[in-house]
Amino acid sequence: MDILSIEKKQIRFIIRQLVELKDVLNKVRRTKDASGEKLKKEINNILRKVRSGIFGCEERMEYKSARNFASLSEAFEKVYTELSSTDRVTMRKLLDKASVYNANLEKLGARGGKIELALREARDNYTDPNLLKKVETLLEDAIEADLAFESVVKELIDSAQKIKKVKSKFNAYKQLQDFAVLVSPGYYIDRDLNSTEPVIVLYDQVKFQEKRHTYEEFWKEVKSGNKRVMDDYNRYPKEDRDLNIYVNSPSNGIYSSIIGYCEMGFKYPRERYLGAYEIYRIAALPGFGPFFFELVFSWASLKHAPVVIDRYDASPAARKVWSYFDTDRKYIIKYPAALRKYPHSIGFTEEEVMKLYGPHAFQASVFDRYGFPEGLSGEKVEELKNKLESLKGSGVQRDLRSFIGSEGKPTTNLAVGGIASLDKAYYYDGEVNILAKLLKKGKTDKKYDKSFAAAGYFFFQYSKPRSGL
């Protein structure tokens, strides 16, 4: 699927819509030779065409201008802050211009819009020729708006193809209608840790359900005694037969549909990493890494918690994404540096931060080996360590590490990017609305959540060389 399929689908719809508009206009013009009841009948036929054609049918709801344009606009808005000032101005002008034409098309062509209302009026008062002329004028206006809209969308495509960050964001956004998310609590394959933190799986729901349907239909035929199916099934050696069943099974359908997999390791107490979730394992298909990370961040934000990378092992691919978030994604909040400005996002008040860590916490940009903001007084560090000794639960008594402390060199940047990015906690809630929609869709496959978690583990194992993160 092309990276700019949203806009190209929009163009295809505009062209089809234009053909429909011209067809209706020609029908209106031909009615001028009719009169009386025949004229009324002709107008009624046109009205049915409008209601059941491109303006009124189910297909219109799926591909209508407003829906496609909304997706297109949303994708641009997500990357707007990352664009250069020149690209921002270009995109904004085009989007604003397209919005005007889109609004006009909606007013004219939507169910109950100006064209339909004018046709109703002309039908009910068919003796008044001016009313039919009004319909003709409205159709001409719609065709003009449609052509103008097509021109602007083409400009948007040309501009988007030149902006790498816009193209990258579209890679995920353009396919969201097929995706879903499942969250499976505490299901692990090889864990000896006492953890009940969740597994988050992003998957192609359309692909999975197609595979599941094929499998279920196959077994219906087998159980019904379909001779052709049974002959095909039995003519293979048993090992090949079992493999064939697996390839067409829901289990394989689950594995092949996975886009991203994340296994949370711990939910730390508030004293450590400000109560962050730790990512234990994470992988995504190439091109979906940053987007999937943002979905995981948004999931954690629902719990008012930031996220930290695995404190023991961070792959080169994960390090690259972490550093990218730290330096290039300005809208992602980084702690502890953001404690003074955004304590409430993660469930703290400024007073609580002061009481817990003392004033030095507000000057820290990274966490130390204990999970405390770097630079606390020795007395405060001992106080916090003693407090943690009295607590029980995952992530409390663990020995931790500071990436700066274990890997840093005299020339290492201790504040931004690189190794420093691994000793920060990240917070982002910008995809919560999309996440909510994907979670809602995933509920239909809830009975497979453990299977998705199990398949996700193998997805992670086999994704390591080509992680895409």
C-alpha positions in Angstrom: 0.0 0.0 0.0 1.4 3.4 -1.0 2.7 5.6 1.7 0.3 8.4 0.6 -2.7 6.2 0.1 -5.0 8.5 2.2 -4.6 11.3 -0.2 -4.7 9.1 -3.3 -7.9 7.5 -2.1 -9.3 11.0 -1.6 -8.3 11.8 -5.2 -10.1 8.7 -6.5 -13.2 9.6 -4.6 -13.2 13.2 -5.8 -13.0 12.0 -9.4 -15.9 9.5 -8.9 -17.9 12.2 -7.1 -17.2 14.6 -10.0 -18.6 12.1 -12.5 -21.7 11.6 -10.3 -22.2 15.4 -10.1 -21.9 15.9 -13.8 -24.3 13.0 -14.4 -26.9 14.5 -12.1 -26.4 17.9 -13.8 -27.0 16.4 -17.2 -30.2 14.8 -16.0 -31.4 18.1 -14.5 -30.8 19.9 -17.8 -32.7 17.2 -19.8 -35.8 17.6 -17.7 -36.3 21.1 -19.1 -38.1 19.4 -22.1 -40.6 17.8 -19.7 -43.7 19.3 -18.1 -46.5 18.5 -15.7 -46.5 15.1 -14.0 -43.7 13.9 -16.2 -41.5 16.7 -15.0 -42.3 15.8 -11.4 -41.5 12.2 -12.0 -38.1 13.1 -13.6 -37.2 15.3 -10.7 -38.2 12.5 -8.3 -35.9 10.1 -10.2 -33.0 12.6 -9.8 -33.7 12.9 -6.1 -33.5 9.2 -5.7 -30.3 9.2 -7.6 -28.9 11.8 -5.2 -30.0 9.9 -2.1 -28.8 6.5 -3.3 -25.8 7.5 -5.2 -22.4 8.9 -4.1 -24.1 11.3 -1.7 -26.4 9.0 0.1 -25.1 5.5 0.1 -23.1 3.5 2.6 -20.0 3.9 0.4 -20.3 7.7 0.7 -20.1 7.3 4.5 -16.9 5.3 4.1 -15.2 7.5 1.4 -16.9 10.9 1.7 -14.8 14.0 1.4 -15.1 15.1 5.0 -14.1 11.7 6.4 -11.0 11.3 4.2 -10.1 15.0 4.6 -10.4 14.6 8.4 -7.9 11.7 8.3 -5.6 13.7 6.1 -5.8 16.8 8.3 -5.2 14.8 11.5 -2.0 13.2 10.1 -0.6 16.6 9.2 -1.5 18.1 12.6 0.4 15.3 14.4 3.7 16.2 12.7 3.0 20.0 12.5 5.3 20.9 15.3 8.2 19.0 13.7 8.0 20.8 10.4 10.2 23.7 9.4 8.5 27.1 9.4 8.4 27.1 5.6 6.8 23.7 5.5 4.3 24.7 8.2 3.2 27.8 6.3 2.8 25.7 3.0 0.8 23.0 4.7 -1.4 25.4 6.7 -2.3 27.4 3.6 -3.2 24.2 1.7 -5.2 22.7 4.5 -7.1 25.9 5.1 -7.9 26.2 1.4 -9.0 22.6 1.2 -11.1 23.0 4.4 -13.2 25.8 2.7 -13.8 23.6 -0.4 -14.6 20.6 1.7 -17.1 22.5 3.8 -18.8 23.8 0.6 -19.0 20.2 -0.8 -20.5 19.0 2.5 -23.2 21.7 2.6 -24.1 21.0 -1.0 -23.9 17.3 -1.3 -24.5 15.8 2.1 -27.8 14.0 2.9 -30.2 16.8 3.6 -27.8 19.3 2.0 -28.6 22.2 -0.3 -28.8 20.1 -3.5 -31.2 17.5 -2.0 -33.4 20.2 -0.4 -33.5 22.2 -3.7 -34.6 19.1 -5.6 -37.3 18.4 -3.1 -38.6 22.0 -3.5 -38.5 21.7 -7.3 -40.4 18.4 -7.2 -43.1 19.7 -4.8 -43.4 23.0 -6.9 -42.6 21.6 -10.3 -44.6 24.4 -12.1 -41.9 26.9 -11.0 -39.0 26.7 -13.6 -36.8 28.9 -11.4 -36.5 26.2 -8.8 -35.0 23.8 -11.2 -32.6 26.5 -12.4 -31.6 26.8 -8.7 -30.7 23.1 -8.6 -28.7 23.5 -11.8 -26.7 26.4 -10.2 -26.0 24.5 -7.1 -24.8 21.5 -9.1 -22.5 23.8 -11.1 -21.2 25.2 -7.8 -20.5 21.7 -6.4 -18.6 20.7 -9.6 -16.5 23.9 -9.3 -15.8 23.2 -5.6 -15.0 19.6 -6.4 -12.4 20.5 -9.1 -10.9 23.1 -6.8 -10.7 20.5 -4.0 -9.0 18.0 -6.3 -6.4 20.6 -7.2 -5.6 21.4 -3.5 -5.4 17.7 -2.5 -2.9 17.2 -5.4 -0.8 20.0 -4.0 -0.9 18.4 -0.6 0.3 15.1 -2.1 3.2 16.9 -3.9 4.2 18.7 -0.7 3.9 15.6 1.5 6.2 13.6 -0.8 8.9 16.2 -0.2 8.7 16.1 3.7 10.2 13.0 5.2 8.5 13.4 8.7 5.1 13.7 7.1 5.6 10.6 5.0 6.8 8.7 8.1 3.8 9.6 10.2 1.4 8.6 7.3 3.0 5.1 7.3 1.0 4.4 10.5 -2.0 6.7 10.2 -3.0 5.5 6.7 -3.6 2.0 8.0 -5.2 2.6 11.3 -8.7 1.6 10.1 -7.4 -2.0 9.8 -5.6 -2.0 13.2 -6.6 -2.9 16.8 -4.9 -3.2 20.2 -5.2 -6.0 22.8 -3.9 -5.7 26.3 -3.3 -9.0 28.1 -2.5 -8.9 31.8 0.5 -10.8 33.1 1.0 -13.6 30.6 4.7 -14.5 30.0 6.6 -17.2 28.3 9.9 -17.4 30.0 9.6 -15.1 33.0 10.7 -16.2 36.5 9.8 -12.7 37.8 6.7 -12.1 40.0 5.0 -9.6 37.7 1.5 -9.1 36.5 2.1 -6.1 34.3 0.5 -6.1 30.9 1.4 -7.2 27.4 0.3 -4.7 24.7 -0.2 -5.9 21.1 -0.9 -3.8 18.0 -2.2 -6.0 15.2 -3.8 -5.9 11.8 -7.3 -7.0 12.8 -8.5 -7.4 9.2 -5.7 -9.8 8.3 -6.3 -11.8 11.5 -10.1 -12.1 11.1 -9.7 -13.1 7.4 -7.3 -15.9 8.5 -9.6 -17.0 11.3 -12.6 -17.1 9.0 -10.7 -19.2 6.4 -9.7 -21.6 9.2 -13.2 -21.9 10.6 -14.7 -22.5 7.2 -12.2 -25.2 6.5 -13.1 -27.1 9.7 -16.8 -26.7 9.0 -16.2 -28.5 5.7 -14.1 -31.2 7.4 -16.7 -31.8 10.1 -19.5 -32.0 7.5 -17.6 -34.8 5.7 -16.9 -32.8 2.5 -15.2 -35.5 0.4 -13.1 -33.1 -1.7 -11.8 -31.3 1.4 -11.1 -34.5 3.2 -9.3 -36.0 0.2 -7.1 -32.8 0.0 -6.5 -33.0 3.8 -5.6 -36.7 3.9 -3.4 -37.0 0.8 -0.5 -35.2 2.6 1.8 -37.0 5.0 0.9 -36.3 8.7 3.8 -33.8 9.2 2.8 -31.8 6.1 -0.9 -32.0 7.1 -0.1 -30.6 10.5 2.0 -27.8 9.0 -0.9 -27.0 6.6 -3.3 -26.7 9.5 -0.9 -24.4 11.4 -0.4 -22.1 8.4 -4.1 -21.6 8.1 -4.8 -21.6 11.8 -5.8 -18.6 14.0 -2.5 -19.0 15.8 -0.5 -18.4 12.7 -3.0 -15.7 11.8 -2.3 -14.0 15.1 1.5 -14.1 14.5 1.3 -12.8 11.0 -1.0 -10.0 11.9 1.2 -8.5 14.7 2.5 -5.0 14.1 4.0 -4.3 17.5 4.5 -6.1 20.8 5.4 -4.6 24.2 5.8 -6.5 27.5 5.9 -4.3 30.5 8.3 -5.3 33.2 7.4 -3.4 36.3 5.4 -0.5 37.7 7.9 1.2 40.0 6.9 2.8 43.3 6.6 6.6 43.2 10.0 7.0 44.8 11.7 5.4 41.8 11.5 6.9 38.3 8.4 8.8 39.5 6.3 5.6 39.4 7.2 4.8 35.8 6.4 1.6 33.9 9.5 -0.2 32.7 9.4 -1.7 29.2 10.8 -5.2 29.4 10.5 -6.2 25.7 9.3 -4.2 22.7 9.4 -4.7 19.0 7.6 -3.5 15.9 7.6 -4.0 12.2 9.9 -1.6 10.3 8.4 1.8 10.0 6.1 1.4 13.0 8.6 1.7 15.9 8.1 5.4 16.9 4.3 5.2 16.5 4.1 2.0 18.6 6.3 3.6 21.3 3.9 6.5 21.4 0.9 4.2 21.7 2.6 2.5 24.7 3.4 5.9 26.2 -0.2 6.9 25.8 -1.4 3.7 27.5 0.9 4.5 30.5 -0.5 8.0 30.5 -3.9 6.6 31.3 -2.4 5.5 34.6 -0.7 8.9 35.0 2.7 7.3 34.7 5.8 7.9 32.5 7.8 5.1 30.9 11.4 4.0 31.2 13.5 1.6 29.1 14.6 -1.8 30.5 17.3 -0.9 33.1 19.5 -3.8 32.1 19.4 -4.2 28.4 18.5 -1.7 25.7 19.0 -2.9 22.1 20.8 -0.6 19.6 17.4 -0.1 17.8 15.6 0.9 21.0 18.5 3.2 22.0 18.1 4.9 18.6 14.4 5.5 19.1 14.9 6.7 22.7 17.5 9.2 21.6 15.3 10.4 18.8 12.4 11.0 21.2 14.8 12.9 23.5 16.2 15.2 20.9 13.6 15.4 18.1 10.2 14.8 19.6 9.7 18.1 21.5 6.1 17.3 22.4 7.1 14.2 24.5 7.7 15.2 28.1 11.0 14.1 29.7 11.4 13.6 33.4 12.9 14.5 35.8 13.6 17.7 33.9 9.9 18.4 33.5 9.1 18.0 37.2 8.6 21.7 37.9 6.5 22.4 34.8 4.5 19.2 34.5 4.3 17.3 37.9 0.5 17.0 37.6 0.7 14.9 34.4 2.2 12.0 36.4 0.1 12.5 39.6 2.4 14.7 41.6 2.2 18.2 43.0 5.2 20.5 43.2 4.9 20.3 47.0 4.9 16.5 46.9 8.0 16.5 44.8 9.7 18.9 47.2 8.8 16.7 50.2 9.9 13.4 48.5 13.1 14.5 46.9 14.0 18.0 48.1 14.8 21.1 45.9 17.6 19.4 43.9 15.1 17.3 42.0 14.0 20.3 40.1 17.5 20.8 38.6 18.0 17.1 37.5 17.8 16.1 33.9 18.4 12.3 34.4 17.8 9.6 37.1 20.6 8.0 39.1 21.3 4.3 39.7 18.6 4.2 42.4 15.9 5.7 40.2 16.1 9.0 42.0 16.6 12.4 40.3 20.3 12.9 39.9 22.1 15.2 42.3 20.0 14.6 45.5 21.8 15.1 48.8 23.4 12.1 50.4 21.0 12.4 53.3 18.0 12.4 51.0 19.3 9.4 49.1 19.7 7.3 52.3 16.3 8.4 53.5 14.7 7.2 50.2 16.6 3.9 50.2 15.5 3.2 53.8 11.9 3.9 52.9 12.1 1.5 49.9 13.5 -1.2 52.2 10.2 -1.2 54.1 8.2 -1.7 50.9 7.3 -4.9 49.1 6.6 -5.5 45.5 8.1 -5.7 42.1 10.7 -3.0 41.3 11.3 -2.1 44.9 14.3 -4.2 46.1 15.7 -4.5 42.5 19.3 -3.5 41.9 19.2 -0.9 39.2 21.7 0.8 36.9 22.4 4.1 35.5 23.4 3.9 31.8 25.5 7.1 32.2 27.2 5.6 35.3 28.0 2.2 33.6 28.7 3.3 30.1 29.5 7.0 30.3 32.8 8.6 29.4 34.3 12.0 30.2 33.0 13.2 26.8 29.5 11.9 27.3 26.6 14.4 27.1 25.0 14.1 30.5 21.9 16.0 29.7 20.5 15.2 26.2 20.5 12.4 23.6 22.6 9.3 23.4 23.2 7.5 26.7 21.6 10.3 28.7 18.2 9.6 26.9 18.2 6.1 28.5 18.2 7.5 32.0 15.0 9.5 31.6 11.3 8.8 31.9 9.0 9.7 29.0 5.4 10.8 29.1 3.1 11.3 26.1 -0.7 11.3 25.9 -1.1 12.5 22.3 -2.4 9.2 21.0 -4.9 8.4 23.7 -7.9 9.0 21.5 -6.5 6.7 18.8 -5.6 4.2 21.4 -9.1 4.2 22.8 -10.5 3.4 19.4 -8.0 0.6 18.8 -8.7 -0.9 22.3 -12.4 -0.8 21.6 -11.9 -2.7 18.3 -9.6 -5.2 20.1 -12.4 -6.1 22.5 -14.0 -8.2 19.7 -10.9 -10.5 19.8 -10.6 -10.5 23.6 -10.8 -14.3 23.9 -7.6 -14.6 21.9 -5.6 -12.2 24.2 -3.4 -14.8 25.7 -2.7 -16.3 22.3 -1.7 -12.8 21.1 0.6 -12.4 24.1 2.2 -15.8 23.4 2.6 -15.1 19.7 3.9 -11.6 20.5 6.8 -13.1 22.5 7.9 -15.1 19.4 7.4 -12.0 17.3 9.8 -10.2 19.6 12.4 -13.0 19.4 12.3 -13.2 15.6 12.1 -9.4 15.2 15.4 -8.8 17.0 17.6 -8.7 13.8 15.1 -6.5 11.9 13.4 -4.8 14.9 12.5 -1.6 13.0 12.6 0.3 16.2 
